[in-house]
Amino acid sequence: MLLENRNLSLTDAVLLDSVQKGKRISSEAVAMLRKRKLIEGRLPHIFIAKDIAQVTDQKIEYTKHKGLDDKKCEALLLDSLKDHGSLTKPEIVRLLWDVLPDQLDDKQKNNKLDYLLKKLRMSGKVYAKRAKGISVWYLTENM
């Protein structure tokens, strides 16, 4: 399908097939595919580019690999806090876990969520209180 819809060499198609199947490819191959804008992501979590996903009818998989960007995750969290007044850390994890890139492992997702909360706290948009060993997050008054 790729060969029919794009000016790709057989080598490109084979490498992209490997990327789609989650197989590792050489750093030289990654550099070549990245230069031609055929892949995205950071090693070892690379995935096919949006244009390729559209041609090969893999739009949903592309979106799951990419996940929501930080600004959208932040907006989703702030809207949720506005709607509900407060959220516990486990609730925030449930809210955002599935919209994070599926290329991240659990530890990386936890780190990303911790960083997001820290960034929002440092910018004065949210604050946390501890209640029964669980952090509860709130919007600041100026939000």
A tleap script that builds the chain and sets N, CA, C and O, in Angstrom:
source leaprc.protein.ff14SB
mol = sequence {
  NMET LEU LEU GLU ASN ARG ASN LEU SER LEU
  THR ASP ALA VAL LEU LEU ASP SER VAL GLN
  LYS GLY LYS ARG ILE SER SER GLU ALA VAL
  ALA MET LEU ARG LYS ARG LYS LEU ILE GLU
  GLY ARG LEU PRO HIE ILE PHE ILE ALA LYS
  ASP ILE ALA GLN VAL THR ASP GLN LYS ILE
  GLU TYR THR LYS HIE LYS GLY LEU ASP ASP
  LYS LYS CYS GLU ALA LEU LEU LEU ASP SER
  LEU LYS ASP HIE GLY SER LEU THR LYS PRO
  GLU ILE VAL ARG LEU LEU TRP ASP VAL LEU
  PRO ASP GLN LEU ASP ASP LYS GLN LYS ASN
  ASN LYS LEU ASP TYR LEU LEU LYS LYS LEU
  ARG MET SER GLY LYS VAL TYR ALA LYS ARG
  ALA LYS GLY ILE SER VAL TRP TYR LEU THR
  GLU ASN CMET
}
set mol.1.N position { 0.824 -1.189 0.000 }
set mol.1.CA position { 0.000 0.000 0.000 }
set mol.1.C position { 0.874 1.260 0.000 }
set mol.1.O position { 0.602 2.215 -0.727 }
set mol.2.N position { 1.923 1.245 0.825 }
set mol.2.CA position { 2.833 2.395 0.861 }
set mol.2.C position { 3.493 2.619 -0.490 }
set mol.2.O position { 3.600 3.752 -0.959 }
set mol.3.N position { 3.929 1.544 -1.106 }
set mol.3.CA position { 4.608 1.673 -2.395 }
set mol.3.C position { 3.688 2.240 -3.466 }
set mol.3.O position { 4.138 2.948 -4.367 }
set mol.4.N position { 2.400 1.929 -3.367 }
set mol.4.CA position { 1.455 2.423 -4.359 }
set mol.4.C position { 1.123 3.897 -4.162 }
set mol.4.O position { 0.862 4.604 -5.136 }
set mol.5.N position { 1.130 4.369 -2.922 }
set mol.5.CA position { 0.642 5.703 -2.621 }
set mol.5.C position { 1.723 6.757 -2.420 }
set mol.5.O position { 1.401 7.942 -2.338 }
set mol.6.N position { 2.965 6.378 -2.339 }
set mol.6.CA position { 4.039 7.338 -2.096 }
set mol.6.C position { 5.258 6.938 -2.920 }
set mol.6.O position { 5.374 5.795 -3.360 }
set mol.7.N position { 6.130 7.853 -3.116 }
set mol.7.CA position { 7.369 7.554 -3.836 }
set mol.7.C position { 8.392 7.001 -2.854 }
set mol.7.O position { 9.354 7.680 -2.494 }
set mol.8.N position { 8.177 5.781 -2.431 }
set mol.8.CA position { 9.068 5.140 -1.471 }
set mol.8.C position { 9.821 4.004 -2.150 }
set mol.8.O position { 9.310 3.319 -3.036 }
set mol.9.N position { 11.037 3.840 -1.702 }
set mol.9.CA position { 11.805 2.698 -2.177 }
set mol.9.C position { 11.356 1.456 -1.418 }
set mol.9.O position { 10.672 1.553 -0.399 }
set mol.10.N position { 11.737 0.319 -1.908 }
set mol.10.CA position { 11.428 -0.932 -1.223 }
set mol.10.C position { 12.084 -0.945 0.157 }
set mol.10.O position { 11.505 -1.439 1.125 }
set mol.11.N position { 13.295 -0.400 0.237 }
set mol.11.CA position { 14.008 -0.322 1.521 }
set mol.11.C position { 13.208 0.499 2.519 }
set mol.11.O position { 13.043 0.092 3.669 }
set mol.12.N position { 12.702 1.669 2.082 }
set mol.12.CA position { 11.882 2.512 2.959 }
set mol.12.C position { 10.673 1.737 3.464 }
set mol.12.O position { 10.362 1.756 4.654 }
set mol.13.N position { 9.999 1.058 2.548 }
set mol.13.CA position { 8.792 0.315 2.905 }
set mol.13.C position { 9.092 -0.791 3.915 }
set mol.13.O position { 8.328 -0.997 4.858 }
set mol.14.N position { 10.188 -1.491 3.721 }
set mol.14.CA position { 10.573 -2.567 4.644 }
set mol.14.C position { 10.912 -1.987 6.016 }
set mol.14.O position { 10.513 -2.534 7.044 }
set mol.15.N position { 11.651 -0.877 6.024 }
set mol.15.CA position { 11.998 -0.243 7.303 }
set mol.15.C position { 10.753 0.270 8.021 }
set mol.15.O position { 10.626 0.106 9.234 }
set mol.16.N position { 9.837 0.891 7.281 }
set mol.16.CA position { 8.599 1.376 7.893 }
set mol.16.C position { 7.755 0.229 8.421 }
set mol.16.O position { 7.105 0.362 9.458 }
set mol.17.N position { 7.758 -0.897 7.716 }
set mol.17.CA position { 7.052 -2.073 8.200 }
set mol.17.C position { 7.647 -2.542 9.528 }
set mol.17.O position { 6.917 -2.931 10.439 }
set mol.18.N position { 8.963 -2.503 9.630 }
set mol.18.CA position { 9.627 -2.879 10.881 }
set mol.18.C position { 9.241 -1.932 12.007 }
set mol.18.O position { 8.995 -2.366 13.132 }
set mol.19.N position { 9.188 -0.633 11.704 }
set mol.19.CA position { 8.794 0.360 12.712 }
set mol.19.C position { 7.366 0.075 13.178 }
set mol.19.O position { 7.090 0.088 14.377 }
set mol.20.N position { 6.463 -0.180 12.234 }
set mol.20.CA position { 5.074 -0.457 12.581 }
set mol.20.C position { 4.933 -1.699 13.457 }
set mol.20.O position { 4.050 -1.764 14.313 }
set mol.21.N position { 5.794 -2.669 13.244 }
set mol.21.CA position { 5.736 -3.910 14.019 }
set mol.21.C position { 6.522 -3.828 15.322 }
set mol.21.O position { 6.595 -4.805 16.067 }
set mol.22.N position { 7.115 -2.655 15.603 }
set mol.22.CA position { 7.838 -2.465 16.854 }
set mol.22.C position { 9.213 -3.086 16.873 }
set mol.22.O position { 9.800 -3.250 17.943 }
set mol.23.N position { 9.745 -3.439 15.705 }
set mol.23.CA position { 11.088 -4.017 15.640 }
set mol.23.C position { 12.121 -2.901 15.635 }
set mol.23.O position { 11.862 -1.801 15.146 }
set mol.24.N position { 13.272 -3.189 16.173 }
set mol.24.CA position { 14.354 -2.201 16.184 }
set mol.24.C position { 15.007 -2.121 14.811 }
set mol.24.O position { 15.167 -3.122 14.113 }
set mol.25.N position { 15.379 -0.898 14.448 }
set mol.25.CA position { 16.127 -0.692 13.210 }
set mol.25.C position { 17.384 0.083 13.563 }
set mol.25.O position { 17.466 0.676 14.639 }
set mol.26.N position { 18.348 0.085 12.683 }
set mol.26.CA position { 19.631 0.721 12.964 }
set mol.26.C position { 19.478 2.231 13.121 }
set mol.26.O position { 18.521 2.822 12.621 }
set mol.27.N position { 20.417 2.841 13.811 }
set mol.27.CA position { 20.375 4.296 14.006 }
set mol.27.C position { 20.524 5.028 12.672 }
set mol.27.O position { 19.988 6.122 12.494 }
set mol.28.N position { 21.257 4.417 11.733 }
set mol.28.CA position { 21.391 5.016 10.404 }
set mol.28.C position { 20.043 5.019 9.685 }
set mol.28.O position { 19.685 5.998 9.031 }
set mol.29.N position { 19.304 3.924 9.808 }
set mol.29.CA position { 17.983 3.831 9.190 }
set mol.29.C position { 17.023 4.832 9.837 }
set mol.29.O position { 16.228 5.467 9.145 }
set mol.30.N position { 17.097 4.971 11.157 }
set mol.30.CA position { 16.264 5.944 11.860 }
set mol.30.C position { 16.561 7.349 11.351 }
set mol.30.O position { 15.643 8.120 11.073 }
set mol.31.N position { 17.842 7.681 11.229 }
set mol.31.CA position { 18.230 9.013 10.749 }
set mol.31.C position { 17.712 9.259 9.339 }
set mol.31.O position { 17.226 10.347 9.033 }
set mol.32.N position { 17.815 8.260 8.492 }
set mol.32.CA position { 17.352 8.407 7.117 }
set mol.32.C position { 15.835 8.608 7.060 }
set mol.32.O position { 15.349 9.491 6.353 }
set mol.33.N position { 15.089 7.786 7.804 }
set mol.33.CA position { 13.635 7.903 7.804 }
set mol.33.C position { 13.181 9.223 8.436 }
set mol.33.O position { 12.216 9.840 7.986 }
set mol.34.N position { 13.886 9.641 9.475 }
set mol.34.CA position { 13.544 10.903 10.132 }
set mol.34.C position { 13.798 12.082 9.198 }
set mol.34.O position { 12.999 13.017 9.140 }
set mol.35.N position { 14.908 12.037 8.468 }
set mol.35.CA position { 15.252 13.106 7.524 }
set mol.35.C position { 14.183 13.240 6.444 }
set mol.35.O position { 13.882 14.345 5.993 }
set mol.36.N position { 13.616 12.116 6.034 }
set mol.36.CA position { 12.573 12.117 5.005 }
set mol.36.C position { 11.174 12.313 5.602 }
set mol.36.O position { 10.167 12.240 4.897 }
set mol.37.N position { 11.136 12.566 6.935 }
set mol.37.CA position { 9.882 12.808 7.660 }
set mol.37.C position { 8.896 11.644 7.544 }
set mol.37.O position { 7.694 11.838 7.362 }
set mol.38.N position { 9.440 10.436 7.655 }
set mol.38.CA position { 8.615 9.238 7.576 }
set mol.38.C position { 8.328 8.632 8.949 }
set mol.38.O position { 7.430 7.803 9.091 }
set mol.39.N position { 9.096 9.049 9.959 }
set mol.39.CA position { 8.891 8.560 11.323 }
set mol.39.C position { 8.936 9.729 12.291 }
set mol.39.O position { 9.424 10.811 11.965 }
set mol.40.N position { 8.417 9.488 13.490 }
set mol.40.CA position { 8.430 10.463 14.574 }
set mol.40.C position { 8.804 9.743 15.862 }
set mol.40.O position { 8.927 8.518 15.886 }
set mol.41.N position { 8.983 10.505 16.922 }
set mol.41.CA position { 9.284 9.940 18.220 }
set mol.41.C position { 10.774 9.902 18.485 }
set mol.41.O position { 11.595 10.215 17.623 }
set mol.42.N position { 11.095 9.506 19.707 }
set mol.42.CA position { 12.486 9.389 20.114 }
set mol.42.C position { 12.818 7.920 20.346 }
set mol.42.O position { 11.995 7.143 20.831 }
set mol.43.N position { 14.040 7.568 19.989 }
set mol.43.CA position { 14.473 6.193 20.204 }
set mol.43.C position { 14.344 5.816 21.658 }
set mol.43.O position { 14.618 6.665 22.506 }
set mol.44.N position { 13.966 4.662 21.998 }
set mol.44.CA position { 13.596 3.549 21.122 }
set mol.44.C position { 12.110 3.567 20.730 }
set mol.44.O position { 11.615 2.611 20.132 }
set mol.45.N position { 11.405 4.646 21.065 }
set mol.45.CA position { 9.961 4.717 20.846 }
set mol.45.C position { 9.636 5.527 19.595 }
set mol.45.O position { 9.099 6.631 19.676 }
set mol.46.N position { 9.967 4.967 18.449 }
set mol.46.CA position { 9.667 5.644 17.198 }
set mol.46.C position { 8.393 5.059 16.602 }
set mol.46.O position { 8.043 3.911 16.875 }
set mol.47.N position { 7.710 5.844 15.798 }
set mol.47.CA position { 6.491 5.390 15.156 }
set mol.47.C position { 6.346 6.100 13.821 }
set mol.47.O position { 7.004 7.109 13.569 }
set mol.48.N position { 5.483 5.570 12.971 }
set mol.48.CA position { 5.331 6.137 11.632 }
set mol.48.C position { 4.756 7.546 11.721 }
set mol.48.O position { 3.997 7.859 12.638 }
set mol.49.N position { 5.122 8.386 10.770 }
set mol.49.CA position { 4.674 9.771 10.740 }
set mol.49.C position { 3.197 9.863 10.370 }
set mol.49.O position { 2.611 8.911 9.856 }
set mol.50.N position { 2.610 11.018 10.638 }
set mol.50.CA position { 1.183 11.241 10.399 }
set mol.50.C position { 0.797 10.979 8.941 }
set mol.50.O position { -0.215 10.331 8.672 }
set mol.51.N position { 1.600 11.480 8.004 }
set mol.51.CA position { 1.275 11.287 6.591 }
set mol.51.C position { 1.214 9.811 6.214 }
set mol.51.O position { 0.336 9.393 5.458 }
set mol.52.N position { 2.139 9.030 6.737 }
set mol.52.CA position { 2.157 7.586 6.460 }
set mol.52.C position { 0.952 6.923 7.118 }
set mol.52.O position { 0.317 6.056 6.517 }
set mol.53.N position { 0.632 7.322 8.343 }
set mol.53.CA position { -0.522 6.752 9.041 }
set mol.53.C position { -1.814 7.011 8.272 }
set mol.53.O position { -2.695 6.152 8.224 }
set mol.54.N position { -1.925 8.182 7.676 }
set mol.54.CA position { -3.140 8.506 6.922 }
set mol.54.C position { -3.245 7.654 5.659 }
set mol.54.O position { -4.329 7.181 5.317 }
set mol.55.N position { -2.135 7.458 4.973 }
set mol.55.CA position { -2.131 6.666 3.735 }
set mol.55.C position { -2.425 5.195 4.033 }
set mol.55.O position { -3.081 4.519 3.241 }
set mol.56.N position { -1.946 4.706 5.160 }
set mol.56.CA position { -2.092 3.286 5.490 }
set mol.56.C position { -3.276 3.004 6.414 }
set mol.56.O position { -3.389 1.912 6.969 }
set mol.57.N position { -4.158 3.994 6.576 }
set mol.57.CA position { -5.358 3.847 7.402 }
set mol.57.C position { -5.014 3.448 8.839 }
set mol.57.O position { -5.639 2.558 9.415 }
set mol.58.N position { -4.011 4.121 9.405 }
set mol.58.CA position { -3.612 3.865 10.789 }
set mol.58.C position { -3.660 5.146 11.614 }
set mol.58.O position { -2.802 5.387 12.463 }
set mol.59.N position { -4.674 5.961 11.351 }
set mol.59.CA position { -4.796 7.255 12.029 }
set mol.59.C position { -4.978 7.088 13.531 }
set mol.59.O position { -4.383 7.831 14.312 }
set mol.60.N position { -5.782 6.132 13.939 }
set mol.60.CA position { -6.051 5.934 15.367 }
set mol.60.C position { -4.784 5.473 16.078 }
set mol.60.O position { -4.465 5.970 17.158 }
set mol.61.N position { -4.064 4.534 15.487 }
set mol.61.CA position { -2.816 4.055 16.085 }
set mol.61.C position { -1.809 5.191 16.210 }
set mol.61.O position { -1.107 5.298 17.216 }
set mol.62.N position { -1.739 6.045 15.180 }
set mol.62.CA position { -0.827 7.192 15.226 }
set mol.62.C position { -1.172 8.092 16.413 }
set mol.62.O position { -0.289 8.497 17.169 }
set mol.63.N position { -2.446 8.398 16.570 }
set mol.63.CA position { -2.872 9.280 17.656 }
set mol.63.C position { -2.561 8.670 19.012 }
set mol.63.O position { -2.158 9.383 19.931 }
set mol.64.N position { -2.741 7.368 19.150 }
set mol.64.CA position { -2.421 6.702 20.423 }
set mol.64.C position { -0.919 6.731 20.693 }
set mol.64.O position { -0.495 6.942 21.829 }
set mol.65.N position { -0.114 6.519 19.651 }
set mol.65.CA position { 1.339 6.583 19.835 }
set mol.65.C position { 1.763 7.982 20.264 }
set mol.65.O position { 2.572 8.147 21.176 }
set mol.66.N position { 1.217 8.963 19.607 }
set mol.66.CA position { 1.605 10.343 19.857 }
set mol.66.C position { 1.079 10.841 21.193 }
set mol.66.O position { 1.782 11.555 21.907 }
set mol.67.N position { -0.154 10.472 21.543 }
set mol.67.CA position { -0.764 10.936 22.774 }
set mol.67.C position { -1.080 12.421 22.692 }
set mol.67.O position { -0.783 13.079 21.696 }
set mol.68.N position { -1.684 12.935 23.750 }
set mol.68.CA position { -1.970 14.361 23.798 }
set mol.68.C position { -0.703 15.112 24.185 }
set mol.68.O position { 0.101 14.615 24.973 }
set mol.69.N position { -0.529 16.289 23.640 }
set mol.69.CA position { 0.641 17.074 24.018 }
set mol.69.C position { 0.437 17.661 25.416 }
set mol.69.O position { -0.665 17.611 25.962 }
set mol.70.N position { 1.494 18.210 25.981 }
set mol.70.CA position { 1.461 18.702 27.353 }
set mol.70.C position { 0.399 19.775 27.564 }
set mol.70.O position { -0.264 19.799 28.601 }
set mol.71.N position { 0.236 20.655 26.594 }
set mol.71.CA position { -0.753 21.745 26.733 }
set mol.71.C position { -2.181 21.187 26.820 }
set mol.71.O position { -2.998 21.692 27.590 }
set mol.72.N position { -2.475 20.161 26.044 }
set mol.72.CA position { -3.816 19.573 26.072 }
set mol.72.C position { -4.046 18.813 27.378 }
set mol.72.O position { -5.142 18.854 27.936 }
set mol.73.N position { -3.013 18.121 27.867 }
set mol.73.CA position { -3.126 17.431 29.154 }
set mol.73.C position { -3.353 18.449 30.269 }
set mol.73.O position { -4.185 18.244 31.153 }
set mol.74.N position { -2.607 19.541 30.214 }
set mol.74.CA position { -2.753 20.607 31.207 }
set mol.74.C position { -4.173 21.178 31.162 }
set mol.74.O position { -4.796 21.362 32.208 }
set mol.75.N position { -4.686 21.458 29.969 }
set mol.75.CA position { -6.030 22.021 29.828 }
set mol.75.C position { -7.086 21.043 30.356 }
set mol.75.O position { -8.031 21.453 31.029 }
set mol.76.N position { -6.925 19.757 30.052 }
set mol.76.CA position { -7.854 18.744 30.528 }
set mol.76.C position { -7.860 18.693 32.053 }
set mol.76.O position { -8.925 18.623 32.666 }
set mol.77.N position { -6.697 18.727 32.661 }
set mol.77.CA position { -6.595 18.706 34.118 }
set mol.77.C position { -7.209 19.961 34.729 }
set mol.77.O position { -7.980 19.867 35.683 }
set mol.78.N position { -6.876 21.136 34.191 }
set mol.78.CA position { -7.416 22.383 34.737 }
set mol.78.C position { -8.932 22.444 34.573 }
set mol.78.O position { -9.626 22.906 35.479 }
set mol.79.N position { -9.455 21.994 33.453 }
set mol.79.CA position { -10.912 21.959 33.259 }
set mol.79.C position { -11.570 21.021 34.260 }
set mol.79.O position { -12.635 21.326 34.796 }
set mol.80.N position { -10.944 19.895 34.508 }
set mol.80.CA position { -11.486 18.934 35.461 }
set mol.80.C position { -11.489 19.519 36.877 }
set mol.80.O position { -12.454 19.358 37.625 }
set mol.81.N position { -10.403 20.194 37.228 }
set mol.81.CA position { -10.339 20.830 38.550 }
set mol.81.C position { -11.396 21.929 38.661 }
set mol.81.O position { -11.995 22.113 39.721 }
set mol.82.N position { -11.620 22.645 37.586 }
set mol.82.CA position { -12.648 23.693 37.581 }
set mol.82.C position { -14.034 23.073 37.767 }
set mol.82.O position { -14.865 23.610 38.499 }
set mol.83.N position { -14.277 21.949 37.108 }
set mol.83.CA position { -15.574 21.278 37.200 }
set mol.83.C position { -15.829 20.675 38.571 }
set mol.83.O position { -16.943 20.752 39.088 }
set mol.84.N position { -14.799 20.072 39.164 }
set mol.84.CA position { -14.992 19.275 40.370 }
set mol.84.C position { -14.461 19.920 41.647 }
set mol.84.O position { -14.749 19.428 42.739 }
set mol.85.N position { -13.712 20.981 41.546 }
set mol.85.CA position { -13.185 21.650 42.735 }
set mol.85.C position { -11.875 21.072 43.223 }
set mol.85.O position { -10.976 21.815 43.614 }
set mol.86.N position { -11.756 19.764 43.207 }
set mol.86.CA position { -10.511 19.115 43.623 }
set mol.86.C position { -10.427 17.727 43.004 }
set mol.86.O position { -11.438 17.136 42.624 }
set mol.87.N position { -9.209 17.223 42.910 }
set mol.87.CA position { -8.963 15.861 42.444 }
set mol.87.C position { -7.824 15.270 43.257 }
set mol.87.O position { -6.840 15.948 43.555 }
set mol.88.N position { -7.965 14.008 43.610 }
set mol.88.CA position { -6.861 13.325 44.271 }
set mol.88.C position { -5.842 12.917 43.207 }
set mol.88.O position { -6.143 12.901 42.014 }
set mol.89.N position { -4.655 12.596 43.653 }
set mol.89.CA position { -3.628 12.148 42.708 }
set mol.89.C position { -4.083 10.896 41.949 }
set mol.89.O position { -3.890 10.833 40.735 }
set mol.90.N position { -4.680 9.896 42.617 }
set mol.90.CA position { -5.158 8.737 41.850 }
set mol.90.C position { -6.217 9.110 40.804 }
set mol.90.O position { -6.267 8.499 39.737 }
set mol.91.N position { -7.055 10.097 41.098 }
set mol.91.CA position { -8.048 10.539 40.117 }
set mol.91.C position { -7.376 11.216 38.924 }
set mol.91.O position { -7.797 11.036 37.781 }
set mol.92.N position { -6.335 11.992 39.196 }
set mol.92.CA position { -5.594 12.651 38.114 }
set mol.92.C position { -4.927 11.602 37.236 }
set mol.92.O position { -4.910 11.725 36.011 }
set mol.93.N position { -4.386 10.586 37.857 }
set mol.93.CA position { -3.768 9.490 37.099 }
set mol.93.C position { -4.818 8.839 36.202 }
set mol.93.O position { -4.560 8.611 35.020 }
set mol.94.N position { -5.998 8.538 36.745 }
set mol.94.CA position { -7.070 7.922 35.938 }
set mol.94.C position { -7.519 8.836 34.803 }
set mol.94.O position { -7.834 8.364 33.710 }
set mol.95.N position { -7.550 10.144 35.060 }
set mol.95.CA position { -7.979 11.112 34.048 }
set mol.95.C position { -7.018 11.165 32.866 }
set mol.95.O position { -7.447 11.190 31.713 }
set mol.96.N position { -5.716 11.180 33.153 }
set mol.96.CA position { -4.732 11.451 32.111 }
set mol.96.C position { -3.984 10.226 31.580 }
set mol.96.O position { -3.356 10.301 30.524 }
set mol.97.N position { -4.041 9.120 32.283 }
set mol.97.CA position { -3.217 7.955 31.938 }
set mol.97.C position { -3.387 7.519 30.482 }
set mol.97.O position { -2.403 7.307 29.774 }
set mol.98.N position { -4.627 7.389 30.044 }
set mol.98.CA position { -4.879 6.847 28.704 }
set mol.98.C position { -4.649 7.843 27.582 }
set mol.98.O position { -4.615 7.452 26.416 }
set mol.99.N position { -4.489 9.127 27.906 }
set mol.99.CA position { -4.234 10.118 26.852 }
set mol.99.C position { -2.741 10.414 26.699 }
set mol.99.O position { -2.343 11.177 25.819 }
set mol.100.N position { -1.922 9.810 27.554 }
set mol.100.CA position { -0.477 9.939 27.402 }
set mol.100.C position { -0.015 8.997 26.297 }
set mol.100.O position { -0.683 8.000 26.021 }
set mol.101.N position { 1.106 9.292 25.666 }
set mol.101.CA position { 1.581 8.425 24.585 }
set mol.101.C position { 1.704 6.978 25.038 }
set mol.101.O position { 2.255 6.701 26.103 }
set mol.102.N position { 1.195 6.062 24.234 }
set mol.102.CA position { 1.279 4.651 24.619 }
set mol.102.C position { 2.687 4.087 24.445 }
set mol.102.O position { 2.954 2.942 24.811 }
set mol.103.N position { 3.579 4.894 23.885 }
set mol.103.CA position { 4.978 4.483 23.760 }
set mol.103.C position { 5.703 4.555 25.110 }
set mol.103.O position { 6.767 3.959 25.279 }
set mol.104.N position { 5.122 5.290 26.070 }
set mol.104.CA position { 5.750 5.439 27.381 }
set mol.104.C position { 5.397 4.242 28.258 }
set mol.104.O position { 4.278 3.732 28.214 }
set mol.105.N position { 6.371 3.804 29.055 }
set mol.105.CA position { 6.060 2.748 30.015 }
set mol.105.C position { 5.433 3.396 31.261 }
set mol.105.O position { 5.327 4.620 31.339 }
set mol.106.N position { 5.025 2.578 32.222 }
set mol.106.CA position { 4.325 3.092 33.402 }
set mol.106.C position { 5.168 4.098 34.184 }
set mol.106.O position { 4.654 5.121 34.635 }
set mol.107.N position { 6.441 3.815 34.343 }
set mol.107.CA position { 7.315 4.732 35.084 }
set mol.107.C position { 7.406 6.081 34.362 }
set mol.107.O position { 7.346 7.131 35.002 }
set mol.108.N position { 7.547 6.056 33.043 }
set mol.108.CA position { 7.639 7.298 32.279 }
set mol.108.C position { 6.331 8.083 32.341 }
set mol.108.O position { 6.346 9.312 32.405 }
set mol.109.N position { 5.201 7.377 32.321 }
set mol.109.CA position { 3.912 8.061 32.440 }
set mol.109.C position { 3.782 8.714 33.818 }
set mol.109.O position { 3.325 9.851 33.927 }
set mol.110.N position { 4.182 8.000 34.859 }
set mol.110.CA position { 4.142 8.584 36.206 }
set mol.110.C position { 5.038 9.809 36.303 }
set mol.110.O position { 4.652 10.818 36.892 }
set mol.111.N position { 6.233 9.726 35.729 }
set mol.111.CA position { 7.141 10.866 35.745 }
set mol.111.C position { 6.543 12.061 35.005 }
set mol.111.O position { 6.667 13.203 35.449 }
set mol.112.N position { 5.898 11.789 33.880 }
set mol.112.CA position { 5.280 12.858 33.090 }
set mol.112.C position { 4.165 13.533 33.886 }
set mol.112.O position { 4.054 14.759 33.880 }
set mol.113.N position { 3.345 12.747 34.566 }
set mol.113.CA position { 2.276 13.312 35.381 }
set mol.113.C position { 2.837 14.120 36.550 }
set mol.113.O position { 2.346 15.209 36.850 }
set mol.114.N position { 3.856 13.591 37.203 }
set mol.114.CA position { 4.492 14.328 38.302 }
set mol.114.C position { 5.062 15.651 37.815 }
set mol.114.O position { 4.927 16.674 38.487 }
set mol.115.N position { 5.701 15.633 36.645 }
set mol.115.CA position { 6.274 16.850 36.082 }
set mol.115.C position { 5.164 17.862 35.753 }
set mol.115.O position { 5.314 19.055 36.014 }
set mol.116.N position { 4.060 17.384 35.183 }
set mol.116.CA position { 2.949 18.267 34.844 }
set mol.116.C position { 2.403 18.941 36.104 }
set mol.116.O position { 2.184 20.152 36.112 }
set mol.117.N position { 2.182 18.163 37.166 }
set mol.117.CA position { 1.678 18.732 38.410 }
set mol.117.C position { 2.668 19.721 39.012 }
set mol.117.O position { 2.274 20.781 39.500 }
set mol.118.N position { 3.945 19.378 38.978 }
set mol.118.CA position { 4.970 20.279 39.505 }
set mol.118.C position { 4.990 21.589 38.714 }
set mol.118.O position { 5.075 22.669 39.299 }
set mol.119.N position { 4.912 21.491 37.389 }
set mol.119.CA position { 4.930 22.681 36.534 }
set mol.119.C position { 3.731 23.581 36.835 }
set mol.119.O position { 3.876 24.800 36.932 }
set mol.120.N position { 2.556 22.984 36.983 }
set mol.120.CA position { 1.359 23.759 37.295 }
set mol.120.C position { 1.438 24.381 38.689 }
set mol.120.O position { 0.980 25.504 38.902 }
set mol.121.N position { 2.023 23.643 39.636 }
set mol.121.CA position { 2.179 24.170 40.999 }
set mol.121.C position { 3.166 25.328 41.024 }
set mol.121.O position { 2.924 26.346 41.672 }
set mol.122.N position { 4.292 25.164 40.309 }
set mol.122.CA position { 5.323 26.213 40.286 }
set mol.122.C position { 4.824 27.477 39.569 }
set mol.122.O position { 5.265 28.583 39.884 }
set mol.123.N position { 3.914 27.315 38.616 }
set mol.123.CA position { 3.380 28.475 37.901 }
set mol.123.C position { 2.220 29.120 38.665 }
set mol.123.O position { 1.672 30.130 38.224 }
set mol.124.N position { 1.852 28.546 39.796 }
set mol.124.CA position { 0.816 29.137 40.632 }
set mol.124.C position { -0.603 28.843 40.193 }
set mol.124.O position { -1.534 29.530 40.612 }
set mol.125.N position { -0.783 27.840 39.361 }
set mol.125.CA position { -2.131 27.518 38.877 }
set mol.125.C position { -2.857 26.526 39.782 }
set mol.125.O position { -4.084 26.551 39.879 }
set mol.126.N position { -2.101 25.658 40.441 }
set mol.126.CA position { -2.697 24.658 41.328 }
set mol.126.C position { -1.880 24.563 42.607 }
set mol.126.O position { -0.736 25.013 42.668 }
set mol.127.N position { -2.490 23.969 43.627 }
set mol.127.CA position { -1.768 23.649 44.855 }
set mol.127.C position { -2.318 22.339 45.401 }
set mol.127.O position { -3.405 21.899 45.027 }
set mol.128.N position { -1.556 21.732 46.283 }
set mol.128.CA position { -1.948 20.431 46.833 }
set mol.128.C position { -1.980 20.490 48.351 }
set mol.128.O position { -1.224 21.230 48.980 }
set mol.129.N position { -2.871 19.695 48.921 }
set mol.129.CA position { -2.926 19.460 50.364 }
set mol.129.C position { -2.903 17.953 50.559 }
set mol.129.O position { -3.400 17.197 49.724 }
set mol.130.N position { -2.323 17.530 51.667 }
set mol.130.CA position { -2.305 16.099 51.977 }
set mol.130.C position { -3.478 15.781 52.889 }
set mol.130.O position { -3.709 16.469 53.883 }
set mol.131.N position { -4.209 14.741 52.545 }
set mol.131.CA position { -5.326 14.280 53.364 }
set mol.131.C position { -5.272 12.758 53.426 }
set mol.131.O position { -5.427 12.076 52.412 }
set mol.132.N position { -5.051 12.240 54.623 }
set mol.132.CA position { -4.987 10.791 54.835 }
set mol.132.C position { -3.957 10.128 53.926 }
set mol.132.O position { -4.204 9.050 53.387 }
set mol.133.N position { -2.814 10.768 53.758 }
set mol.133.CA position { -1.727 10.199 52.976 }
set mol.133.C position { -1.864 10.342 51.475 }
set mol.133.O position { -1.032 9.822 50.733 }
set mol.134.N position { -2.892 11.034 51.007 }
set mol.134.CA position { -3.112 11.217 49.567 }
set mol.134.C position { -3.112 12.716 49.274 }
set mol.134.O position { -3.719 13.502 50.003 }
set mol.135.N position { -2.431 13.097 48.208 }
set mol.135.CA position { -2.447 14.510 47.842 }
set mol.135.C position { -3.748 14.829 47.101 }
set mol.135.O position { -4.200 14.087 46.229 }
set mol.136.N position { -4.322 15.962 47.489 }
set mol.136.CA position { -5.547 16.456 46.867 }
set mol.136.C position { -5.192 17.783 46.208 }
set mol.136.O position { -4.629 18.670 46.850 }
set mol.137.N position { -5.519 17.915 44.934 }
set mol.137.CA position { -5.128 19.074 44.144 }
set mol.137.C position { -6.305 20.003 43.908 }
set mol.137.O position { -7.436 19.572 43.683 }
set mol.138.N position { -5.994 21.313 43.967 }
set mol.138.CA position { -6.992 22.367 43.821 }
set mol.138.C position { -6.469 23.437 42.867 }
set mol.138.O position { -5.262 23.595 42.683 }
set mol.139.N position { -7.416 24.171 42.262 }
set mol.139.CA position { -7.038 25.361 41.505 }
set mol.139.C position { -6.727 26.481 42.499 }
set mol.139.O position { -7.341 26.558 43.564 }
set mol.140.N position { -5.793 27.330 42.158 }
set mol.140.CA position { -5.543 28.500 43.008 }
set mol.140.C position { -6.667 29.505 42.779 }
set mol.140.O position { -7.415 29.400 41.807 }
set mol.141.N position { -6.778 30.461 43.665 }
set mol.141.CA position { -7.847 31.448 43.606 }
set mol.141.C position { -7.813 32.280 42.333 }
set mol.141.O position { -8.862 32.691 41.837 }
set mol.142.N position { -6.614 32.534 41.793 }
set mol.142.CA position { -6.511 33.406 40.615 }
set mol.142.C position { -6.834 32.668 39.318 }
set mol.142.O position { -6.747 33.267 38.246 }
set mol.143.N position { -7.199 31.407 39.380 }
set mol.143.CA position { -7.558 30.668 38.164 }
set mol.143.C position { -9.007 30.801 37.944 }
set mol.143.O position { -9.537 30.259 36.975 }
savepdb mol mol.pdb
quit
